[in-house]
Amino acid sequence: MTVELELTPKTKRPKGEPCCEPVVYPDVDRERAARLAELAKALGDPIRLQVVDVLRKHAGQVCVCELVPLFDIGQPTLSHHLKKLRDAGIVDSEKRGLWSYYYVKPEALDELSAWLA
C-alpha cells in the first residue's frame, strides 16, 4: 500500500519571529521556581533523602549520633549533608552539650508537596 503525501513548502519566516505559539505557560514564577529548585536540589542526594525520611518518621528530635550508624558514611560527611538540608530550610537543629539534635521543619516541604500535588 502506498500513501502519497502532499508537502507544502516551508515558508521562510522573518528572523526573530517565533515558529509557533507556546501550548502551556508556567504557573510558577521565577522566585518560587528558585525556591522549589533549592528544595529539590537539597533532596537530590540519596543520603539526604534518606536522612529526611528518618527524621520525618521520628516523633521528636534525633541526635546526630543516632543517625551515623544508619548510613555508610562518616560523621563529618553526615554533618555536611545535614548542613545542606539546614541551609535549604528543610531541617533544623538544637545543640545540647556536644551533640546536635535534628528534626524536619513541619512546614518545610509543604510548598514542594503542594506544587507536586
C-alpha positions in Angstrom: 0.0 0.0 0.0 1.4 3.4 -1.0 0.4 6.6 0.6 1.0 9.8 -1.2 1.7 12.9 1.0 1.5 16.3 -0.3 4.0 18.5 1.5 3.7 22.2 1.5 6.9 24.1 1.0 8.3 25.8 4.1 7.9 29.5 4.0 10.8 31.4 5.4 9.7 33.3 8.5 11.3 36.6 9.4 14.3 36.4 11.8 13.2 36.6 15.4 9.6 35.6 14.7 8.6 32.5 16.7 7.7 29.4 14.7 4.7 28.6 16.9 2.8 29.7 20.0 3.5 28.0 23.3 0.9 25.4 24.2 1.3 25.9 28.0 2.8 28.6 30.2 4.4 28.0 33.6 2.3 28.7 36.7 5.4 29.1 38.8 7.0 32.5 38.9 10.8 32.7 38.9 11.1 33.4 42.6 9.0 30.4 43.5 10.8 28.3 41.0 14.1 29.2 42.5 12.8 28.2 46.0 11.4 24.9 44.7 14.7 24.2 42.9 16.6 24.8 46.1 14.5 22.3 48.0 14.7 19.8 45.2 18.5 20.2 45.0 18.9 19.7 48.7 16.8 16.5 48.4 18.6 15.4 45.2 21.2 13.4 47.1 20.2 9.8 48.2 21.7 10.2 51.6 19.9 13.5 52.2 16.6 12.0 51.1 17.1 9.1 53.5 18.1 11.4 56.3 14.9 13.4 55.8 12.9 10.2 55.7 14.3 9.1 59.0 13.8 12.5 60.6 10.2 12.9 59.4 9.3 9.4 60.7 10.8 10.1 64.1 8.4 11.7 66.7 11.0 14.1 68.0 14.5 15.3 67.6 17.2 12.8 66.6 20.8 13.1 67.9 23.4 13.0 65.1 25.0 10.1 67.0 21.8 8.1 66.2 22.0 8.9 62.5 25.6 8.0 61.9 25.1 4.2 62.2 22.3 4.3 59.7 24.5 5.3 56.8 27.8 4.0 55.3 29.4 7.4 55.8 31.5 9.1 58.5 30.1 11.7 60.9 31.8 14.7 59.1 30.1 13.7 55.8 26.8 13.2 57.5 27.2 16.7 59.1 27.9 18.1 55.6 24.6 16.6 54.4 22.7 17.9 57.4 24.1 21.4 56.8 22.9 21.3 53.2 19.4 20.4 54.5 19.6 23.0 57.1 20.7 25.7 54.6 17.7 24.8 52.4 15.4 25.2 55.4 14.3 21.6 55.4 15.7 20.6 58.8 16.7 22.5 61.9 18.8 21.5 64.9 19.1 22.2 68.6 22.5 21.9 70.3 22.6 20.1 73.6 26.1 19.9 75.0 28.4 18.3 72.4 25.6 16.9 70.4 23.2 18.3 67.9 19.6 17.1 67.6 17.9 17.3 64.3 14.3 17.5 63.2 12.3 18.2 60.0 10.7 21.6 60.0 7.0 20.7 59.6 6.2 23.5 57.0 9.5 23.0 55.1 8.2 20.6 52.5 4.6 22.0 52.3 5.4 24.2 49.3 7.1 21.4 47.4 4.4 18.9 48.1 1.6 21.4 47.2 3.3 22.1 43.9 3.7 18.4 43.2 0.1 17.7 44.0 
